[in-house]
Amino acid sequence: MTRWHLSIPDKTDRAVRTFLARTGGRKGDLSRFVDDAVRRRLLDLTLGDVKARNAEYDQQQILDLVDEEVTAVRAGRC
């Protein structure tokens, strides 16, 4: 487990802690909340990168490529 030392605006801190208190927050909930938020943000950024890289293709081309690769894997050719 890694420890982070973060500087968070007071307004954000109060909002998160108030939310956690209202929802029956317990010890460790703040860490879980931050971990979940970071993971979701990373997923969002990763999806944005993938979408930008694939912007030149139309959806059908992408689906066709996926189908080809799935078929190849199932046939044991990869």
Number of C-alpha atoms within 10 A of each C-alpha: 3 3 6 7 5 6 7 9 8 9 8 10 13 12 11 15 14 12 12 15 12 9 9 8 13 9 7 8 14 15 12 11 12 12 12 12 12 12 11 12 12 12 12 11 12 12 12 12 12 10 12 10 10 12 10 9 10 9 11 9 11 12 11 11 12 12 12 12 14 13 13 12 11 10 9 8 8 9
